[in-house]
Amino acid sequence: MTVIRNGLIFDAVNREPYHADLLIQGGKIVSIGSGFDDSDVIDAQGKNIYPGFVEAHCHLGLDGYGIGVEGKDYNELGDICTPQMRAIDSFNPFDPSVGFAAKAGVTTVATGQGSSNAIGGTWIAVKTRGVCVDEMVIRDPVAMKCALGENPKRVYKERGNSARMSTASVIRNMLYMTKDYMARKEAAGDDPSKLPRFDYKCESMIPVLKKEIPLKVHAHQANDILTAIRIAKEFDLKMTLEHVTEGHLIADQLAANKQYMMAVGPTLTHATKFEVRNKSFMTPGVLAKKGCHVSIITDSPVIEQAYLPLCAGMAVKDGMDEFDALKAITINAAEHIGVSERVGSIEEGKDADLVIMNGSCFDSLSVIEKVLIDGDRITL
């Protein structure tokens, strides 16, 4: 057992921080209180204790660190529609960026395919330590990645996808094909001779149509965001919105659709393409104040994973409530990717993923002194 004593706890549940001790056993937070007796003590006097930070959207372990094109395993460029692709089959635990994330206190991430394809495949949620992805995964699949906007248009421009409506039609076509495939399977009943010919793409999309996993829709521009909502409603799907760069321009419309959780970013970069020219650190705060469910993301490697708390701090600087900003990189992000029963807050029974700092996580001058994942200390 380990006891963390005397720290100021920012648990991402209660708005106000409080002093208490944490009792950790078997990788879990067993109790929060005082008077715990154990020989393995971490003295956090004068320190802030946060939940391990959670990244709701990145390409960690798939877009290789410092190894060029050959290290990039996050886009299958031979087909605009690849729902059968699984991120777990590309993830590399030995990529240096995974260890960098852990040392920065980002203890859980959702990672997967990029946005070149209209439908790219399923994502995973992993802890940021380990040598075997099967042991690091805490949810697979998290969601089915798809994309609207400039990226599919650019990549498949010469192959019949040169307009936004073309990309939307690819997504709709796959959804309609899967609905038909499911109906044929159901009609076959117990007679295998009547089953439709096996279709790997349709099989992979069935969990989406059954609302077992959400569509995870890359959408920067306001019209793309609204197209994503339109498609989700047409097919009665669960969906999360990713990037939401122009969300502040349609805040009232998004507030009327609060069932769709939003991951906002990356914002700490130059506007590198037309559809992100309106990006702003004001966006997450504007949406949160409207009652939307907001996470903040780095889209690593677009922004280095270590700067996730800094991105939240920049949102605070531009008007976001501090508690909302903390939730945006902890519990909200965990809810966004469907792992909040284990991570994202400091509560009894949850994984002992913790970050101990000598100041505010929003302050770039603050130093991370200890990181724990499942109760084990990460070498910094």
C-alpha positions in Angstrom: 0.0 0.0 0.0 1.0 3.6 -0.6 -0.1 6.7 1.1 0.1 10.2 -0.4 0.0 12.7 2.4 -0.7 16.4 2.8 -1.4 17.3 -0.8 -4.0 19.7 -2.1 -6.4 17.6 -4.2 -7.9 18.8 -7.4 -10.2 15.9 -8.0 -12.1 17.1 -11.1 -15.4 16.4 -9.2 -15.6 19.1 -6.6 -15.0 22.6 -7.7 -12.9 23.6 -4.7 -9.7 21.7 -4.0 -9.2 20.2 -0.5 -6.4 18.7 1.6 -6.6 15.0 2.2 -4.5 11.8 2.1 -4.8 9.1 -0.6 -4.6 5.4 0.2 -3.5 3.4 -2.8 -3.6 -0.4 -3.1 -3.6 -2.8 -6.0 -3.4 0.1 -8.5 -6.6 1.7 -7.2 -7.5 4.6 -5.0 -8.8 2.7 -2.0 -9.7 5.6 0.3 -9.5 9.4 0.6 -9.3 10.8 4.1 -6.7 10.8 6.8 -5.0 8.7 9.5 -3.7 6.0 7.0 -0.6 4.2 8.3 1.8 2.7 5.8 5.6 2.6 5.4 5.4 3.6 1.7 4.6 7.3 2.0 4.8 10.1 -0.6 4.8 13.5 1.2 2.9 15.9 -1.0 3.1 18.8 1.5 2.7 22.1 -0.5 2.0 20.2 -3.7 -1.1 20.0 -6.0 -2.5 16.6 -6.8 -4.4 16.1 -10.1 -5.9 13.1 -11.8 -3.8 11.7 -14.6 -4.5 13.9 -17.6 -6.6 12.4 -20.3 -6.3 13.1 -24.0 -9.5 12.5 -25.9 -8.0 12.7 -29.4 -4.5 12.1 -30.6 -2.4 9.8 -32.9 0.1 8.7 -30.2 2.0 5.6 -31.1 0.6 5.6 -34.7 2.3 8.7 -36.1 5.9 7.9 -35.2 8.2 10.3 -33.4 11.1 11.5 -35.5 11.1 8.6 -38.0 9.6 10.2 -41.1 7.0 8.7 -43.5 7.9 5.1 -42.8 6.9 5.6 -39.2 3.5 6.9 -40.0 0.9 4.1 -39.5 -2.2 6.1 -39.0 -3.8 6.5 -42.5 -4.6 3.8 -45.0 -4.4 5.7 -48.2 -5.6 3.0 -50.6 -9.3 3.4 -49.9 -11.4 6.3 -48.8 -13.6 4.0 -46.7 -11.8 1.6 -44.3 -14.0 0.9 -41.3 -12.3 -2.5 -40.9 -9.0 -0.9 -39.9 -8.2 -1.2 -36.2 -5.8 1.2 -34.5 -4.6 -1.5 -32.1 -2.8 -3.2 -35.1 -0.7 0.0 -35.7 0.0 1.2 -32.2 3.7 1.0 -31.2 4.3 1.1 -27.4 8.0 1.8 -28.0 7.4 5.0 -29.9 9.2 7.7 -27.8 6.1 9.9 -27.7 4.3 7.4 -25.5 6.9 7.7 -22.8 7.0 11.5 -23.2 3.3 11.6 -22.6 3.5 9.6 -19.4 6.3 11.8 -18.0 4.1 14.8 -18.8 1.3 13.4 -16.7 -0.9 12.4 -19.7 -1.7 8.9 -18.4 -4.6 7.9 -20.7 -5.1 8.7 -24.4 -7.5 7.9 -27.1 -5.5 7.3 -30.2 -6.1 6.1 -33.7 -6.4 6.8 -37.4 -6.0 10.2 -39.0 -8.5 12.1 -41.1 -7.5 11.2 -44.6 -10.4 8.8 -45.1 -14.1 9.5 -44.9 -14.2 6.5 -42.6 -10.9 5.4 -41.1 -11.5 2.6 -38.6 -11.7 2.0 -34.9 -9.8 3.8 -32.1 -8.4 2.6 -28.8 -7.9 4.0 -25.3 -4.6 3.1 -23.7 -2.5 3.9 -20.7 0.8 5.5 -21.6 3.1 2.9 -20.1 3.9 -0.7 -21.1 5.5 -2.7 -23.8 2.4 -4.6 -25.2 -0.6 -2.8 -26.5 -2.9 -5.6 -25.5 -1.9 -4.9 -21.9 -2.1 -1.1 -22.2 -5.6 -1.0 -23.8 -8.4 0.0 -21.5 -11.1 0.2 -24.2 -11.2 -1.2 -27.7 -13.0 0.0 -29.7 -13.5 3.5 -28.4 -15.2 4.8 -31.6 -15.4 4.6 -35.4 -13.3 7.5 -36.8 -14.6 9.4 -39.8 -13.8 12.8 -41.3 -15.4 15.7 -43.1 -13.8 18.7 -44.7 -10.4 19.4 -46.4 -8.5 16.2 -45.6 -10.5 13.6 -47.5 -11.0 16.1 -50.3 -7.3 16.7 -50.7 -6.2 13.0 -50.4 -8.9 11.6 -52.7 -9.4 14.6 -55.0 -8.3 12.7 -58.1 -10.3 9.6 -57.1 -13.9 10.9 -57.1 -14.0 12.9 -53.8 -13.5 16.6 -54.7 -16.3 18.2 -52.7 -17.7 18.1 -49.1 -20.9 16.5 -50.3 -18.8 13.7 -51.9 -17.3 12.9 -48.5 -20.6 13.0 -46.8 -22.1 10.7 -49.4 -19.3 8.1 -48.8 -20.3 8.0 -45.1 -24.0 7.8 -45.8 -23.4 5.0 -48.4 -21.5 2.9 -45.9 -24.2 3.5 -43.3 -27.0 2.5 -45.7 -25.0 -0.6 -46.9 -24.6 -1.7 -43.3 -28.3 -1.2 -42.5 -29.2 -3.4 -45.5 -26.5 -6.0 -44.5 -27.9 -6.1 -40.9 -31.5 -6.5 -42.2 -30.4 -9.4 -44.5 -28.6 -11.1 -41.6 -31.7 -10.8 -39.4 -34.0 -12.0 -42.2 -31.8 -15.1 -42.6 -32.6 -16.2 -39.0 -31.0 -19.6 -38.3 -30.6 -20.5 -41.9 -26.9 -20.0 -42.9 -27.7 -20.5 -46.6 -29.7 -17.2 -46.5 -27.0 -15.1 -44.9 -25.5 -12.3 -47.0 -22.0 -12.8 -48.3 -19.5 -11.8 -45.5 -18.6 -8.1 -45.7 -15.8 -7.0 -43.4 -16.6 -3.3 -43.8 -20.3 -3.8 -42.9 -19.4 -6.1 -40.0 -17.1 -3.4 -38.7 -19.9 -0.8 -38.9 -22.6 -2.8 -37.1 -21.5 -1.5 -33.6 -22.0 2.0 -34.9 -25.6 1.3 -36.2 -26.4 -0.5 -32.9 -25.1 2.6 -31.0 -22.5 0.4 -29.2 -19.8 2.9 -30.2 -20.0 6.4 -31.5 -18.9 7.9 -34.7 -15.8 10.1 -34.0 -16.2 12.8 -36.5 -13.3 15.1 -37.6 -15.0 18.4 -38.3 -13.3 21.8 -38.1 -15.5 24.1 -40.2 -19.0 25.1 -39.0 -20.8 23.6 -42.0 -18.9 20.3 -41.5 -19.9 20.2 -37.8 -23.5 20.7 -38.8 -23.3 18.0 -41.5 -22.0 15.6 -38.9 -25.0 16.4 -36.7 -27.3 16.0 -39.7 -25.9 12.5 -40.5 -26.0 11.4 -36.8 -29.7 12.3 -36.6 -30.6 10.7 -40.0 -29.3 7.4 -38.8 -29.9 7.8 -35.1 -26.3 7.4 -34.1 -24.1 8.1 -31.1 -21.4 10.6 -32.1 -18.6 12.7 -30.7 -17.4 15.9 -32.5 -13.7 16.3 -32.9 -11.8 19.6 -33.4 -14.9 21.8 -33.5 -12.6 24.7 -34.6 -15.5 27.0 -35.6 -17.8 25.8 -32.7 -17.9 29.3 -31.3 -19.5 30.5 -34.5 -22.4 28.2 -34.1 -22.5 28.0 -30.3 -26.3 28.3 -30.0 -26.8 25.4 -32.5 -24.3 23.2 -30.6 -25.9 24.1 -27.3 -29.2 22.8 -28.8 -27.3 19.5 -29.5 -25.6 18.9 -26.2 -25.9 15.1 -26.5 -22.8 15.3 -28.8 -19.6 15.6 -26.8 -17.0 17.9 -28.2 -13.2 17.7 -28.3 -11.8 21.1 -29.1 -8.4 21.7 -30.7 -5.5 21.6 -31.6 -5.2 25.4 -31.1 -1.6 26.0 -30.1 -0.4 26.1 -33.7 -0.4 28.3 -36.8 -3.5 28.1 -39.0 -2.0 25.7 -41.6 -5.1 25.4 -43.8 -8.2 27.3 -44.8 -10.7 25.5 -42.5 -8.8 26.3 -39.3 -8.3 30.1 -39.9 -11.0 30.9 -37.2 -9.5 28.7 -34.5 -9.2 30.3 -31.1 -8.6 29.4 -27.5 -11.9 31.2 -26.7 -13.8 28.3 -28.3 -13.8 25.7 -25.4 -14.8 28.4 -22.9 -17.6 29.7 -25.1 -19.0 26.2 -25.6 -18.6 25.2 -22.0 -20.5 28.3 -20.9 -23.3 27.3 -23.2 -23.6 24.0 -21.3 -21.8 21.8 -23.9 -19.6 18.9 -22.9 -16.1 20.0 -23.8 -12.7 18.4 -23.8 -9.5 20.1 -24.9 -7.1 18.2 -27.2 -3.6 18.4 -28.7 -4.2 16.1 -31.7 -0.6 15.0 -31.0 1.7 15.1 -32.9 0.2 18.4 -34.0 0.9 19.7 -30.5 3.3 17.7 -28.3 1.3 15.7 -25.7 3.2 17.4 -22.9 1.4 20.7 -23.7 -2.1 19.4 -23.0 -2.4 21.2 -19.6 -0.9 24.3 -21.2 -3.6 24.3 -23.9 -6.2 24.2 -21.0 -4.3 27.1 -19.4 -4.5 29.1 -22.6 -8.2 28.5 -22.7 -8.4 29.8 -19.1 -6.5 32.9 -20.3 -9.1 33.4 -23.0 -12.0 33.2 -20.6 -12.7 29.6 -19.8 -13.6 28.8 -16.2 -10.7 27.1 -14.4 -12.8 24.2 -13.2 -14.2 23.6 -16.7 -10.7 23.7 -18.1 -9.5 21.1 -15.6 -12.5 18.8 -16.4 -11.7 19.3 -20.1 -8.4 17.4 -19.7 -9.6 14.9 -17.1 -13.1 13.7 -16.5 -14.7 15.2 -19.6 -12.1 13.7 -21.8 -12.6 10.3 -20.0 -16.3 10.5 -20.6 -15.7 11.5 -24.2 -13.9 8.3 -24.8 -16.0 6.1 -22.6 -13.5 5.3 -19.8 -14.7 7.5 -17.0 -15.5 4.5 -14.8 -11.7 4.0 -14.4 -9.9 7.3 -15.0 -10.4 11.1 -15.2 -11.0 12.0 -11.5 -9.7 11.3 -8.1 -12.3 9.1 -6.5 -12.4 5.9 -4.4 -12.3 2.8 -6.6 -10.7 4.5 -9.6 -7.3 3.8 -11.1 -4.5 5.4 -9.1 -3.4 7.6 -12.0 -2.1 10.8 -10.4 0.0 13.8 -11.1 1.8 15.7 -8.3 3.0 19.2 -9.1 4.6 22.1 -7.3 2.0 24.5 -8.7 -1.0 24.9 -11.0 -1.2 22.5 -13.9 -2.2 25.5 -16.1 1.1 27.3 -15.3 3.9 26.5 -17.7 6.4 27.2 -14.9 5.0 24.5 -12.7 7.0 21.3 -12.4 5.7 17.8 -12.4 7.4 16.0 -9.5 5.7 12.6 -9.6 3.4 10.7 -12.0 1.7 7.5 -11.0 -0.1 5.1 -13.4 -2.1 2.3 -11.8 -0.3 3.2 -8.5 3.2 2.7 -10.0 5.6 5.6 -10.1 6.8 6.7 -13.6 10.5 7.5 -13.9 10.7 11.2 -14.8 
